[in-house]
Amino acid sequence: MRLSVIVVTHNSREALVRTLPPLLDQTGPEDELVIVDNASSDGTPEVVVAMAPEAKLIRSTVNEGFAAACNLGAEAAGGDLLLLLNPDAQPAEGFCQSIRTPLREGRGWAAWMGLVTAEGG
């Protein structure tokens, strides 16, 4: 089962420095990372290229907003399961495996989300 992780960014360089390592540790060679950058001016695309050179990087020349950028990412994705992730989300250990469970078990769900916590709790 191929997971496509779509991250929408706008001036998110510092957040990605924290988010990409645990995300990359949990995704496998069959998975893909799609970054849609909404016209960042802080070096966000350069961080993506440096930290995740295998990622599909879509650079928008204007900030279209989160929803439009998610649509761009979904159009570019080729996975069986799409995961929309904010740039400041830091996946806990086991997250990418757990998010696959409903599809793997054939629950018939069209959409679901992982548990989101803030500040370690």
N, C-alpha and C positions, 0 to 999 in steps of 0.2 A: 504494500500500500504506500503510494507516494504522497508525501506531505508537501504542500506548497505553503510556505510562510510568507505572507505579504505584510511588509512594514511600510507605513506611510510616514514620511519625515518632512519636517520644515524646521531648519535651523536646530537640528537635533544631534549635533556632533557629540556633545558631552554625554547625552543619554545613550547613544549607540556604543560608545566606548565601554559602558557598563553592561549593555544588553546583548551585544553580539557574542562575546565569549561563551556565556552559558547556552545561548541558542545554538551556536555552531557546535558546541560539545555534544548536543543532544540530537542533532539532525544527522542523518546518514547519507551515504553517497547517492542513494536513489531520490533523496529529498531535494527541494530547491528553495532558495531564498530569493524573493523578489522585493526589491526596495524601490518605492516610488517616492522620488524627492520632489517636493513642491517648492521649487525655486529657492533653495537654501542659499544663504550668503555667508555661512559660517564654516564652510569646509566639510559639510556633511557628506557630499558625494566622495570626496577624497578619502575620508575615513572608511567608507564602504569599500572602495577599491583597495585600500591598504589592508583592511582586516578581513574582508570576505571577497577576494578577487573572483570567485566563482559565482557570485550573486548576479542576478539579472538586475541591472540598475536602469531605471526609467527616470530620465531627468525632464521635468516639466519646466518650461520657461516662466510659468506663472503659478501662483498658488491657487489651485482649483478647489481646495478644501479636501477634507478627509474622505467623504463619500465618493466624490469623483475620482480621487486617487485610488481608492479601494477598487473601483470598477476597472481602472487602467491595469492595476496589478492582477486582478482576476482574469482579465482578457489575456494577459501575458503568461499566466500560470498554466502548468500542464499536469498538476497533481490530481489525485483522487479525492483529496481532502484539502480544502482551503482554510488556512488559519490567518485571520486578520489580527495584527498585533501592533499596539502602539509602540513608538520608539523607546519609551521609558519603562516598558514592561520587562521585568527580569524573570525569565522562566525558572521556577524551582526545579530541583533535581527530579527527573522522571516526568516532567510536564509533557514533553512531546510524545512520549510513549502513552501516557494516560489520555491525552486528547484524541488519540486514535481509537480508543476502546469502543465507543458507540458504533462506529463504522465497522470495525473489525468483528464485533459481535452481531452485526446485522440488525440493529434495533429499529431501523427504518426511520430514524430521525432525519430531518432536513437541515437542522441547525442546532448547535449547542455551544456552550462556552465553558472555559475552565474557571476554577475558583480564583478570584482576584483578591489579593491582600495588599495592604499598604504598610510601609515602615516596619516590616518584619513580623506583622501580626495579622 
